[in-house]
Amino acid sequence: MTDVSRGAYYRILIDGKPVTANFAPYLLSMTIRDSEGGKSDSLDLELDDRKGQIILPRTGATIYAEIGWKGGGCVTFEGKTDEPHSRGSRGGGMTLSLNAKSADPNSKGKETQSRHKDNAKFGDVATEWGKKVGLAVKVHSALASINRPYWGMANESFHAWGARVARELGATFKIQGSKAVFVPRSGSTSAGGAAMAIVAARRPGNIISWDLTPTFNRNAYKQFDVRWYDVKKAKWMTETVSAAASSGAGGAIAALTHRFKAADKDHAKQIAGSNKDEADRKKGGGTVRIIGDPAARAQATCVVSGVRAGIDGSYRITEASHMISRGPGYETEMTLEQPSGDAGTDSRAKSNSSGSAGT
């Protein structure tokens, strides 16, 4: 359980220089967002700028920040400052917001390129192509050995290529500074490669608010189809993967056919399996806000308890926003998906076959 008795703290460094004391009189809130991949982690600072007294910060500066509990753990961020925003209204005062991203928006990673590699393993291709744009790429062993007869980057940036291939392989792609990582989605490690802790959200306890839906029928499919062309047989073939029994798609009658064609049978199987896993992740979810917990990270498991039957259970964190502000202090809001365990089922229904709302 998080020890909050010592109080929360925050720390900020710009270009290696401590600036926490400089920001303290003006800081209204600070938010660190840890995303599972597909988009950068981010840092948002909102400052009281009622007289326009704050010097407009430059973009491209290296910024480091952390939020945590004194004497305990903390969540950290490192990236480049991006876009300053001035906001205000006639009677509402003025604020200045400073944003930073873990992926440098001015790097060569956003430059569109075209290249290909024949008969190669994914780990070798990702490492080589990442190096060309200044990124040190680390690929999880479960993904590194995947071999394809053809890997192609067709007029797309390394960022876009990494996100696309990650979706096909059922992986998470994430850039942090000058490093990029590919790890399996729904695995036991974070996108940064660290082991994941289990976050407890309890009521009564650390839960502040919640908004959860354990089942989304719109994301339920009975099977997942991907077409590919068999050159030897000279005809189109279809690879099919059925929905998992635990996916909550028992009543689904629709099939999801992938929009694009696969290169070969193995490629089709990978895409179909990835689509099945993605549908399983999207079968339910929502948000939970708790007293600040640095252990809350993207891809970690959150166990919700004490809310009600059918909602309590395990969920996968897809984004964790750590916020510290003058009023509420340190809070964490988690975006959740992939309900499992007892989430989505109410055991009381077995003893109340009439379907009444009574106890």
GUVOLUM-697363 format. One record per residue (C-alpha): x negated, y negated, z negated. Coordinates in nm, 4 decimals. Last residue first. Layout:
<site><px>X</px><py>Y</py><pz>Z</pz></site>
...
This chain:
<site><px>3.1698</px><py>0.8618</py><pz>0.3560</pz></site>
<site><px>3.4208</px><py>0.7327</py><pz>0.6063</pz></site>
<site><px>3.3366</px><py>0.6328</py><pz>0.9603</pz></site>
<site><px>3.5280</px><py>0.9245</py><pz>1.1054</pz></site>
<site><px>3.3705</px><py>1.1623</py><pz>1.3575</pz></site>
<site><px>3.5897</px><py>1.4564</py><pz>1.2585</pz></site>
<site><px>3.2773</px><py>1.6731</py><pz>1.2371</pz></site>
<site><px>3.1623</px><py>1.5028</py><pz>0.9180</pz></site>
<site><px>2.9191</px><py>1.7513</py><pz>0.7635</pz></site>
<site><px>2.7046</px><py>1.7749</py><pz>1.0752</pz></site>
<site><px>2.7351</px><py>1.3986</py><pz>1.1333</pz></site>
<site><px>2.5534</px><py>1.3370</py><pz>0.8032</pz></site>
<site><px>2.2297</px><py>1.4484</py><pz>0.9689</pz></site>
<site><px>2.2215</px><py>1.1264</py><pz>1.1696</pz></site>
<site><px>1.9863</px><py>1.1573</py><pz>1.4652</pz></site>
<site><px>1.8175</px><py>0.8804</py><pz>1.6655</pz></site>
<site><px>1.5115</px><py>0.8529</py><pz>1.4420</pz></site>
<site><px>1.4716</px><py>1.1736</py><pz>1.2397</pz></site>
<site><px>1.1263</px><py>1.2519</py><pz>1.3796</pz></site>
<site><px>1.0550</px><py>1.0471</py><pz>1.6882</pz></site>
<site><px>1.1136</px><py>0.6979</py><pz>1.8245</pz></site>
<site><px>0.8952</px><py>0.6088</py><pz>2.1252</pz></site>
<site><px>0.8833</px><py>0.2289</py><pz>2.1018</pz></site>
<site><px>0.8055</px><py>-0.0443</py><pz>1.8464</pz></site>
<site><px>0.7128</px><py>-0.4126</py><pz>1.8611</pz></site>
<site><px>0.5538</px><py>-0.4935</py><pz>1.5273</pz></site>
<site><px>0.5734</px><py>-0.8247</py><pz>1.3421</pz></site>
<site><px>0.3147</px><py>-0.8845</py><pz>1.0708</pz></site>
<site><px>0.3371</px><py>-1.1530</py><pz>0.8016</pz></site>
<site><px>0.0827</px><py>-1.3648</py><pz>0.6143</pz></site>
<site><px>0.2138</px><py>-1.6807</py><pz>0.4460</pz></site>
<site><px>0.5856</px><py>-1.7567</py><pz>0.4755</pz></site>
<site><px>0.5478</px><py>-2.1368</py><pz>0.4577</pz></site>
<site><px>0.2029</px><py>-2.2608</py><pz>0.5586</pz></site>
<site><px>0.1503</px><py>-2.0023</py><pz>0.8301</pz></site>
<site><px>-0.0258</px><py>-1.6719</py><pz>0.8940</pz></site>
<site><px>0.0866</px><py>-1.4429</py><pz>1.1732</pz></site>
<site><px>-0.0295</px><py>-1.0967</py><pz>1.2833</pz></site>
<site><px>0.1540</px><py>-0.9835</py><pz>1.5963</pz></site>
<site><px>0.1332</px><py>-0.6097</py><pz>1.6638</pz></site>
<site><px>0.2235</px><py>-0.4754</py><pz>2.0076</pz></site>
<site><px>0.3112</px><py>-0.1288</py><pz>2.1370</pz></site>
<site><px>0.3522</px><py>0.0360</py><pz>1.7949</pz></site>
<site><px>0.4817</px><py>0.3949</py><pz>1.8286</pz></site>
<site><px>0.7760</px><py>0.4919</py><pz>1.6088</pz></site>
<site><px>0.8364</px><py>0.7454</py><pz>1.3317</pz></site>
<site><px>1.1650</px><py>0.7870</py><pz>1.1481</pz></site>
<site><px>1.4434</px><py>0.5989</py><pz>0.9723</pz></site>
<site><px>1.7022</px><py>0.4633</py><pz>1.2156</pz></site>
<site><px>1.9404</px><py>0.7594</py><pz>1.2303</pz></site>
<site><px>2.0092</px><py>0.7497</py><pz>0.8575</pz></site>
<site><px>1.9514</px><py>0.4028</py><pz>0.7143</pz></site>
<site><px>1.6771</px><py>0.1507</py><pz>0.6337</pz></site>
<site><px>1.4860</px><py>0.3313</py><pz>0.3565</pz></site>
<site><px>1.1997</px><py>0.4486</py><pz>0.5770</pz></site>
<site><px>1.0214</px><py>0.3382</py><pz>0.8944</pz></site>
<site><px>0.6956</px><py>0.5168</py><pz>0.9797</pz></site>
<site><px>0.4806</px><py>0.3124</py><pz>1.2181</pz></site>
<site><px>0.2291</px><py>0.4999</py><pz>1.4327</pz></site>
<site><px>-0.0672</px><py>0.3189</py><pz>1.5897</pz></site>
<site><px>-0.0787</px><py>0.2489</py><pz>1.9647</pz></site>
<site><px>-0.1186</px><py>-0.1288</py><pz>1.9128</pz></site>
<site><px>-0.2439</px><py>-0.2105</py><pz>1.5655</pz></site>
<site><px>-0.0830</px><py>-0.2474</py><pz>1.2222</pz></site>
<site><px>-0.3615</px><py>-0.1691</py><pz>0.9744</pz></site>
<site><px>-0.4031</px><py>-0.5419</py><pz>0.9002</pz></site>
<site><px>-0.0680</px><py>-0.5385</py><pz>0.7125</pz></site>
<site><px>0.1101</px><py>-0.8684</py><pz>0.6504</pz></site>
<site><px>0.4459</px><py>-0.8282</py><pz>0.4765</pz></site>
<site><px>0.6722</px><py>-0.6667</py><pz>0.7338</pz></site>
<site><px>0.8630</px><py>-0.7541</py><pz>1.0503</pz></site>
<site><px>1.0106</px><py>-0.4685</py><pz>1.2533</pz></site>
<site><px>1.0970</px><py>-0.4836</py><pz>1.6225</pz></site>
<site><px>1.2815</px><py>-0.2652</py><pz>1.8713</pz></site>
<site><px>1.2618</px><py>0.0931</py><pz>1.9918</pz></site>
<site><px>1.4279</px><py>0.3582</py><pz>2.2046</pz></site>
<site><px>1.3805</px><py>0.5919</py><pz>2.5019</pz></site>
<site><px>1.0967</px><py>0.3784</py><pz>2.6405</pz></site>
<site><px>0.8144</px><py>0.6016</py><pz>2.5165</pz></site>
<site><px>0.9811</px><py>0.9130</py><pz>2.6569</pz></site>
<site><px>1.0331</px><py>0.7344</py><pz>2.9879</pz></site>
<site><px>0.6598</px><py>0.6542</py><pz>2.9952</pz></site>
<site><px>0.5694</px><py>1.0172</py><pz>2.9251</pz></site>
<site><px>0.7881</px><py>1.1363</py><pz>3.2128</pz></site>
<site><px>0.6453</px><py>0.8734</py><pz>3.4478</pz></site>
<site><px>0.2913</px><py>0.9812</py><pz>3.3529</pz></site>
<site><px>0.3762</px><py>1.3443</py><pz>3.4220</pz></site>
<site><px>0.5199</px><py>1.2556</py><pz>3.7621</pz></site>
<site><px>0.2140</px><py>1.0434</py><pz>3.8450</pz></site>
<site><px>-0.0339</px><py>1.3134</py><pz>3.7451</pz></site>
<site><px>0.1595</px><py>1.5856</py><pz>3.9281</pz></site>
<site><px>0.1701</px><py>1.3755</py><pz>4.2463</pz></site>
<site><px>-0.2066</px><py>1.3168</py><pz>4.2333</pz></site>
<site><px>-0.2614</px><py>1.6894</py><pz>4.1938</pz></site>
<site><px>-0.0385</px><py>1.7616</py><pz>4.4939</pz></site>
<site><px>-0.1967</px><py>1.5062</py><pz>4.7261</pz></site>
<site><px>-0.2126</px><py>1.1336</py><pz>4.8062</pz></site>
<site><px>0.1093</px><py>1.0422</py><pz>4.6279</pz></site>
<site><px>0.3982</px><py>0.8532</py><pz>4.7872</pz></site>
<site><px>0.5348</px><py>0.5329</py><pz>4.6348</pz></site>
<site><px>0.8659</px><py>0.4558</py><pz>4.4632</pz></site>
<site><px>0.8614</px><py>0.7516</py><pz>4.2276</pz></site>
<site><px>1.1910</px><py>0.9386</py><pz>4.2201</pz></site>
<site><px>1.3770</px><py>0.9319</py><pz>3.8877</pz></site>
<site><px>1.6443</px><py>1.1996</py><pz>3.8580</pz></site>
<site><px>1.9903</px><py>1.1321</py><pz>3.7156</pz></site>
<site><px>2.1984</px><py>1.3759</py><pz>3.5092</pz></site>
<site><px>2.1010</px><py>1.2683</py><pz>3.1575</pz></site>
<site><px>2.2898</px><py>1.4271</py><pz>2.8696</pz></site>
<site><px>1.9882</px><py>1.5942</py><pz>2.7089</pz></site>
<site><px>1.7675</px><py>1.2901</py><pz>2.7731</pz></site>
<site><px>1.6796</px><py>1.2377</py><pz>2.4051</pz></site>
<site><px>1.3119</px><py>1.2861</py><pz>2.4825</pz></site>
<site><px>1.2685</px><py>1.5846</py><pz>2.2505</pz></site>
<site><px>1.3458</px><py>1.8431</py><pz>2.5198</pz></site>
<site><px>1.0874</px><py>1.6793</py><pz>2.7442</pz></site>
<site><px>1.2139</px><py>1.5603</py><pz>3.0800</pz></site>
<site><px>1.1417</px><py>1.7873</py><pz>3.3748</pz></site>
<site><px>0.8455</px><py>1.7354</py><pz>3.6078</pz></site>
<site><px>0.8976</px><py>1.7677</py><pz>3.9824</pz></site>
<site><px>0.6428</px><py>1.7625</py><pz>4.2646</pz></site>
<site><px>0.7984</px><py>1.7094</py><pz>4.6069</pz></site>
<site><px>0.6599</px><py>1.8138</py><pz>4.9453</pz></site>
<site><px>0.6707</px><py>1.6440</py><pz>5.2860</pz></site>
<site><px>0.5759</px><py>1.8547</py><pz>5.5845</pz></site>
<site><px>0.2851</px><py>1.9486</py><pz>5.8077</pz></site>
<site><px>0.2128</px><py>2.2732</py><pz>5.6219</pz></site>
<site><px>-0.1627</px><py>2.2107</py><pz>5.6223</pz></site>
<site><px>-0.1221</px><py>1.8326</py><pz>5.5855</pz></site>
<site><px>0.1030</px><py>1.8566</py><pz>5.2807</pz></site>
<site><px>0.2487</px><py>1.5082</py><pz>5.2342</pz></site>
<site><px>0.3367</px><py>1.3884</py><pz>4.8850</pz></site>
<site><px>0.6605</px><py>1.3039</py><pz>4.7047</pz></site>
<site><px>0.6969</px><py>1.2375</py><pz>4.3308</pz></site>
<site><px>0.9986</px><py>1.3463</py><pz>4.1258</pz></site>
<site><px>1.0782</px><py>1.2959</py><pz>3.7567</pz></site>
<site><px>1.3520</px><py>1.4943</py><pz>3.5843</pz></site>
<site><px>1.6591</px><py>1.4669</py><pz>3.3591</pz></site>
<site><px>1.6334</px><py>1.0906</py><pz>3.3248</pz></site>
<site><px>1.6972</px><py>0.8635</py><pz>3.0238</pz></site>
<site><px>1.5799</px><py>0.4999</py><pz>3.0380</pz></site>
<site><px>1.9298</px><py>0.3502</py><pz>3.0619</pz></site>
<site><px>2.0389</px><py>0.5671</py><pz>2.7698</pz></site>
<site><px>1.8318</px><py>0.3622</py><pz>2.5240</pz></site>
<site><px>1.8256</px><py>0.5467</py><pz>2.1892</pz></site>
<site><px>1.6790</px><py>0.4564</py><pz>1.8482</pz></site>
<site><px>1.7779</px><py>0.0864</py><pz>1.8585</pz></site>
<site><px>1.5925</px><py>-0.1244</py><pz>1.6032</pz></site>
<site><px>1.6068</px><py>-0.4863</py><pz>1.4852</pz></site>
<site><px>1.4226</px><py>-0.5258</py><pz>1.1548</pz></site>
<site><px>1.3554</px><py>-0.7800</py><pz>0.8808</pz></site>
<site><px>1.1234</px><py>-0.8413</py><pz>0.5836</pz></site>
<site><px>1.0119</px><py>-0.4822</py><pz>0.5219</pz></site>
<site><px>0.7390</px><py>-0.4496</py><pz>0.2548</pz></site>
<site><px>0.9305</px><py>-0.2652</py><pz>-0.0131</pz></site>
<site><px>1.2973</px><py>-0.1797</py><pz>-0.0407</pz></site>
<site><px>1.3017</px><py>-0.0805</py><pz>0.2364</pz></site>
<site><px>0.9711</px><py>0.0585</py><pz>0.3627</pz></site>
<site><px>0.7540</px><py>0.0046</py><pz>0.6713</pz></site>
<site><px>0.4505</px><py>0.2347</py><pz>0.6457</pz></site>
<site><px>0.1672</px><py>0.1971</py><pz>0.8973</pz></site>
<site><px>-0.0291</px><py>0.5080</py><pz>0.9934</pz></site>
<site><px>-0.3964</px><py>0.4413</py><pz>1.0744</pz></site>
<site><px>-0.5453</px><py>0.4762</py><pz>1.4215</pz></site>
<site><px>-0.9005</px><py>0.5837</py><pz>1.4967</pz></site>
<site><px>-1.0961</px><py>0.3225</py><pz>1.6916</pz></site>
<site><px>-1.1452</px><py>0.3386</py><pz>2.0704</pz></site>
<site><px>-1.0546</px><py>-0.0221</py><pz>2.1480</pz></site>
<site><px>-0.7315</px><py>0.0908</py><pz>2.3119</pz></site>
<site><px>-0.6594</px><py>0.2541</py><pz>1.9784</pz></site>
<site><px>-0.7142</px><py>0.6208</py><pz>1.9036</pz></site>
<site><px>-0.4721</px><py>0.9001</py><pz>1.8140</pz></site>
<site><px>-0.3169</px><py>0.9143</py><pz>2.1587</pz></site>
<site><px>0.0158</px><py>0.7780</py><pz>2.2771</pz></site>
<site><px>-0.1536</px><py>0.6553</py><pz>2.5943</pz></site>
<site><px>-0.4842</px><py>0.8164</py><pz>2.6834</pz></site>
<site><px>-0.7831</px><py>0.5783</py><pz>2.6671</pz></site>
<site><px>-0.9430</px><py>0.3490</py><pz>2.9277</pz></site>
<site><px>-1.1697</px><py>0.0757</py><pz>2.7932</pz></site>
<site><px>-1.3140</px><py>-0.2542</py><pz>2.9152</pz></site>
<site><px>-1.5959</px><py>-0.4570</py><pz>2.7614</pz></site>
<site><px>-1.7193</px><py>-0.8102</py><pz>2.8344</pz></site>
<site><px>-1.4593</px><py>-0.9704</py><pz>2.6070</pz></site>
<site><px>-1.1957</px><py>-0.7117</py><pz>2.5263</pz></site>
<site><px>-1.0280</px><py>-0.5626</py><pz>2.8314</pz></site>
<site><px>-0.7660</px><py>-0.2895</py><pz>2.7977</pz></site>
<site><px>-0.6381</px><py>-0.0026</py><pz>3.0056</pz></site>
<site><px>-0.4028</px><py>0.2491</py><pz>2.8446</pz></site>
<site><px>-0.3581</px><py>0.5831</py><pz>3.0148</pz></site>
<site><px>-0.0819</px><py>0.7935</py><pz>3.1665</pz></site>
<site><px>-0.2974</px><py>0.8603</py><pz>3.4720</pz></site>
<site><px>-0.0797</px><py>0.6721</py><pz>3.7215</pz></site>
<site><px>-0.0184</px><py>0.3838</py><pz>3.4799</pz></site>
<site><px>-0.3924</px><py>0.3573</py><pz>3.4105</pz></site>
<site><px>-0.4583</px><py>0.3518</py><pz>3.7854</pz></site>
<site><px>-0.2363</px><py>0.0463</py><pz>3.8261</pz></site>
<site><px>-0.3723</px><py>-0.1443</py><pz>3.5234</pz></site>
<site><px>-0.7335</px><py>-0.0802</py><pz>3.6255</pz></site>
<site><px>-0.6656</px><py>-0.1841</py><pz>3.9839</pz></site>
<site><px>-0.4975</px><py>-0.5074</py><pz>3.8727</pz></site>
<site><px>-0.7861</px><py>-0.6051</py><pz>3.6421</pz></site>
<site><px>-1.0428</px><py>-0.4962</py><pz>3.9007</pz></site>
<site><px>-0.8696</px><py>-0.7313</py><pz>4.1434</pz></site>
<site><px>-0.6712</px><py>-0.6117</py><pz>4.4411</pz></site>
<site><px>-0.7285</px><py>-0.6075</py><pz>4.8166</pz></site>
<site><px>-0.7055</px><py>-0.2291</py><pz>4.8325</pz></site>
<site><px>-0.9102</px><py>-0.0632</py><pz>4.5579</pz></site>
<site><px>-0.9225</px><py>0.3034</py><pz>4.6543</pz></site>
<site><px>-1.0153</px><py>0.6338</py><pz>4.4971</pz></site>
<site><px>-1.0152</px><py>0.9364</py><pz>4.7264</pz></site>
<site><px>-1.0706</px><py>1.3096</py><pz>4.6868</pz></site>
<site><px>-0.9713</px><py>1.2790</py><pz>4.3216</pz></site>
<site><px>-1.1390</px><py>1.4081</py><pz>4.0071</pz></site>
<site><px>-1.0283</px><py>1.3527</py><pz>3.6482</pz></site>
<site><px>-1.3391</px><py>1.4072</py><pz>3.4310</pz></site>
<site><px>-1.3356</px><py>1.0627</py><pz>3.2665</pz></site>
<site><px>-0.9732</px><py>1.0840</py><pz>3.1524</pz></site>
<site><px>-0.9869</px><py>1.3259</py><pz>2.8581</pz></site>
<site><px>-1.3408</px><py>1.2040</py><pz>2.7829</pz></site>
<site><px>-1.2140</px><py>0.8505</py><pz>2.7167</pz></site>
<site><px>-1.3580</px><py>0.5934</py><pz>2.9573</pz></site>
<site><px>-1.5844</px><py>0.3060</py><pz>2.8479</pz></site>
<site><px>-1.6442</px><py>0.0228</py><pz>3.0939</pz></site>
<site><px>-1.9108</px><py>-0.2466</py><pz>3.0528</pz></site>
<site><px>-1.7678</px><py>-0.5346</py><pz>3.2545</pz></site>
<site><px>-1.9606</px><py>-0.7794</py><pz>3.4729</pz></site>
<site><px>-1.7500</px><py>-0.7588</py><pz>3.7896</pz></site>
<site><px>-1.9725</px><py>-0.5030</py><pz>3.9674</pz></site>
<site><px>-2.0162</px><py>-0.3142</py><pz>3.6391</pz></site>
<site><px>-1.6434</px><py>-0.2431</py><pz>3.6327</pz></site>
<site><px>-1.6625</px><py>-0.0801</py><pz>3.9747</pz></site>
<site><px>-1.9389</px><py>0.1572</py><pz>3.8674</pz></site>
<site><px>-1.7886</px><py>0.2483</py><pz>3.5288</pz></site>
<site><px>-1.4390</px><py>0.2986</py><pz>3.6709</pz></site>
<site><px>-1.5694</px><py>0.5169</py><pz>3.9540</pz></site>
<site><px>-1.7900</px><py>0.7338</py><pz>3.7315</pz></site>
<site><px>-1.5168</px><py>0.7895</py><pz>3.4738</pz></site>
<site><px>-1.2587</px><py>0.8635</py><pz>3.7429</pz></site>
<site><px>-1.4599</px><py>1.1444</py><pz>3.8950</pz></site>
<site><px>-1.5516</px><py>1.1279</py><pz>4.2620</pz></site>
<site><px>-1.4631</px><py>1.2921</py><pz>4.5915</pz></site>
<site><px>-1.4609</px><py>0.9715</py><pz>4.7993</pz></site>
<site><px>-1.4975</px><py>0.6161</py><pz>4.6662</pz></site>
<site><px>-1.3255</px><py>0.3047</py><pz>4.8001</pz></site>
<site><px>-1.3615</px><py>-0.0705</py><pz>4.8195</pz></site>
<site><px>-1.1512</px><py>-0.3841</py><pz>4.8668</pz></site>
<site><px>-1.1739</px><py>-0.6866</py><pz>4.6371</pz></site>
<site><px>-0.9531</px><py>-0.9514</py><pz>4.4771</pz></site>
<site><px>-1.1289</px><py>-1.1578</py><pz>4.2085</pz></site>
<site><px>-0.9586</px><py>-1.1381</py><pz>3.8667</pz></site>
<site><px>-1.2452</px><py>-0.9415</py><pz>3.7083</pz></site>
<site><px>-1.4893</px><py>-1.2036</py><pz>3.8303</pz></site>
<site><px>-1.4331</px><py>-1.3920</py><pz>3.5036</pz></site>
<site><px>-1.2509</px><py>-1.7227</py><pz>3.4562</pz></site>
<site><px>-0.9542</px><py>-1.5832</py><pz>3.2599</pz></site>
<site><px>-1.1994</px><py>-1.4185</py><pz>3.0132</pz></site>
<site><px>-1.0150</px><py>-1.1204</py><pz>2.8689</pz></site>
<site><px>-0.9604</px><py>-1.1477</py><pz>2.4912</pz></site>
<site><px>-0.7394</px><py>-1.4514</py><pz>2.5431</pz></site>
<site><px>-0.7274</px><py>-1.7880</py><pz>2.3672</pz></site>
<site><px>-0.4525</px><py>-2.0438</py><pz>2.3144</pz></site>
<site><px>-0.4672</px><py>-2.3786</py><pz>2.1346</pz></site>
<site><px>-0.1402</px><py>-2.5500</py><pz>2.0511</pz></site>
<site><px>-0.1168</px><py>-2.9208</py><pz>1.9724</pz></site>
<site><px>0.1879</px><py>-3.0433</py><pz>1.7835</pz></site>
<site><px>0.3785</px><py>-3.3703</py><pz>1.7906</pz></site>
<site><px>0.6671</px><py>-3.5170</py><pz>1.5920</pz></site>
<site><px>1.0316</px><py>-3.4161</py><pz>1.6115</pz></site>
<site><px>1.2191</px><py>-3.7392</py><pz>1.6577</pz></site>
<site><px>1.1410</px><py>-3.8201</py><pz>2.0191</pz></site>
<site><px>1.0042</px><py>-3.4771</py><pz>2.1026</pz></site>
<site><px>0.6730</px><py>-3.2955</py><pz>2.0948</pz></site>
<site><px>0.4425</px><py>-3.0419</py><pz>2.2495</pz></site>
<site><px>0.0804</px><py>-3.0599</py><pz>2.3628</pz></site>
<site><px>-0.0569</px><py>-2.7354</py><pz>2.5040</pz></site>
<site><px>-0.4249</px><py>-2.6367</py><pz>2.5268</pz></site>
<site><px>-0.4941</px><py>-2.3553</py><pz>2.7774</pz></site>
<site><px>-0.7768</px><py>-2.1013</py><pz>2.7540</pz></site>
<site><px>-1.0223</px><py>-2.0471</py><pz>2.4734</pz></site>
<site><px>-1.2289</px><py>-1.7331</py><pz>2.5273</pz></site>
<site><px>-1.2185</px><py>-1.4150</py><pz>2.3224</pz></site>
<site><px>-1.2678</px><py>-1.2469</py><pz>1.9868</pz></site>
<site><px>-0.9890</px><py>-1.1436</py><pz>1.7516</pz></site>
<site><px>-0.9904</px><py>-0.9765</py><pz>1.4112</pz></site>
<site><px>-0.7444</px><py>-0.8059</py><pz>1.1775</pz></site>
<site><px>-0.8418</px><py>-0.7930</py><pz>0.8116</pz></site>
<site><px>-0.8865</px><py>-0.5473</py><pz>0.5272</pz></site>
<site><px>-0.9073</px><py>-0.6255</py><pz>0.1593</pz></site>
<site><px>-1.0921</px><py>-0.8488</py><pz>-0.0884</pz></site>
<site><px>-0.8882</px><py>-1.1485</py><pz>0.0191</pz></site>
<site><px>-0.6079</px><py>-1.0301</py><pz>0.2449</pz></site>
<site><px>-0.6307</px><py>-1.0632</py><pz>0.6201</pz></site>
<site><px>-0.6508</px><py>-1.2825</py><pz>0.9276</pz></site>
<site><px>-0.9553</px><py>-1.3118</py><pz>1.1535</pz></site>
<site><px>-1.0728</px><py>-1.5419</py><pz>1.4288</pz></site>
<site><px>-1.3574</px><py>-1.5653</py><pz>1.6793</pz></site>
<site><px>-1.3680</px><py>-1.8166</py><pz>1.9638</pz></site>
<site><px>-1.6039</px><py>-1.8463</py><pz>2.2591</pz></site>
<site><px>-1.5363</px><py>-2.1685</py><pz>2.4481</pz></site>
<site><px>-1.3979</px><py>-2.1397</py><pz>2.8012</pz></site>
<site><px>-1.1524</px><py>-2.4278</py><pz>2.7747</pz></site>
<site><px>-1.2370</px><py>-2.7486</py><pz>2.5935</pz></site>
<site><px>-1.0422</px><py>-2.8642</py><pz>2.2903</pz></site>
<site><px>-0.8512</px><py>-3.1951</py><pz>2.3047</pz></site>
<site><px>-0.9823</px><py>-3.3971</py><pz>2.0103</pz></site>
<site><px>-0.7216</px><py>-3.3968</py><pz>1.7344</pz></site>
<site><px>-0.5894</px><py>-3.7377</py><pz>1.6280</pz></site>
<site><px>-0.2848</px><py>-3.7405</py><pz>1.8533</pz></site>
<site><px>-0.0956</px><py>-3.9056</py><pz>1.5698</pz></site>
<site><px>0.1387</px><py>-3.6182</py><pz>1.4830</pz></site>
<site><px>-0.1064</px><py>-3.3505</py><pz>1.5959</pz></site>
<site><px>-0.0214</px><py>-3.0801</py><pz>1.3414</pz></site>
<site><px>-0.1891</px><py>-2.7721</py><pz>1.4865</pz></site>
<site><px>-0.0556</px><py>-2.4445</py><pz>1.6277</pz></site>
<site><px>-0.3254</px><py>-2.1837</py><pz>1.6904</pz></site>
<site><px>-0.2482</px><py>-1.8900</py><pz>1.9194</pz></site>
<site><px>-0.4812</px><py>-1.5937</py><pz>1.9713</pz></site>
<site><px>-0.4316</px><py>-1.3301</py><pz>2.2380</pz></site>
<site><px>-0.4949</px><py>-0.9678</py><pz>2.3244</pz></site>
<site><px>-0.4905</px><py>-0.9362</py><pz>2.6990</pz></site>
<site><px>-0.2246</px><py>-0.7671</py><pz>2.9073</pz></site>
<site><px>-0.1796</px><py>-0.4231</py><pz>3.0573</pz></site>
<site><px>-0.2945</px><py>-0.2725</py><pz>2.7303</pz></site>
<site><px>-0.1705</px><py>-0.1824</py><pz>2.3838</pz></site>
<site><px>-0.1425</px><py>-0.5429</py><pz>2.2692</pz></site>
<site><px>-0.2893</px><py>-0.6982</py><pz>1.9524</pz></site>
<site><px>-0.1513</px><py>-1.0472</py><pz>1.9018</pz></site>
<site><px>-0.3290</px><py>-1.2808</py><pz>1.6577</pz></site>
<site><px>-0.1130</px><py>-1.5707</py><pz>1.5400</pz></site>
<site><px>-0.2153</px><py>-1.8869</py><pz>1.3533</pz></site>
<site><px>0.0251</px><py>-2.1380</py><pz>1.2035</pz></site>
<site><px>0.0543</px><py>-2.4997</py><pz>1.0926</pz></site>
<site><px>-0.3180</px><py>-2.5805</py><pz>1.0914</pz></site>
<site><px>-0.3866</px><py>-2.9521</py><pz>1.0448</pz></site>
<site><px>-0.5633</px><py>-2.9847</py><pz>0.7089</pz></site>
<site><px>-0.7268</px><py>-2.6378</py><pz>0.7483</pz></site>
<site><px>-0.8746</px><py>-2.6847</py><pz>1.0977</pz></site>
<site><px>-1.1998</px><py>-2.8530</py><pz>0.9920</pz></site>
<site><px>-1.2423</px><py>-2.6170</py><pz>0.6963</pz></site>
<site><px>-1.2048</px><py>-2.3137</py><pz>0.9225</pz></site>
<site><px>-1.4555</px><py>-2.4466</py><pz>1.1771</pz></site>
<site><px>-1.7448</px><py>-2.2030</py><pz>1.1293</pz></site>
<site><px>-1.9860</px><py>-2.2240</py><pz>1.4277</pz></site>
<site><px>-2.0470</px><py>-1.9229</py><pz>1.6537</pz></site>
<site><px>-1.9146</px><py>-2.0886</py><pz>1.9687</pz></site>
<site><px>-1.5930</px><py>-2.1550</py><pz>1.7762</pz></site>
<site><px>-1.5449</px><py>-1.9730</py><pz>1.4450</pz></site>
<site><px>-1.2136</px><py>-1.9330</py><pz>1.2604</pz></site>
<site><px>-1.1262</px><py>-1.7597</py><pz>0.9319</pz></site>
<site><px>-0.7946</px><py>-1.6806</py><pz>0.7679</pz></site>
<site><px>-0.6900</px><py>-1.5892</py><pz>0.4152</pz></site>
<site><px>-0.4110</px><py>-1.4120</py><pz>0.2297</pz></site>
<site><px>-0.3742</px><py>-1.3870</py><pz>-0.1461</pz></site>
<site><px>-0.5407</px><py>-1.1790</py><pz>-0.4163</pz></site>
<site><px>-0.2144</px><py>-1.0149</py><pz>-0.5254</pz></site>
<site><px>-0.1254</px><py>-0.8974</py><pz>-0.1744</pz></site>
<site><px>-0.2572</px><py>-0.5419</py><pz>-0.2134</pz></site>
<site><px>-0.1246</px><py>-0.3489</py><pz>0.0883</pz></site>
<site><px>0.0000</px><py>0.0000</py><pz>0.0000</pz></site>
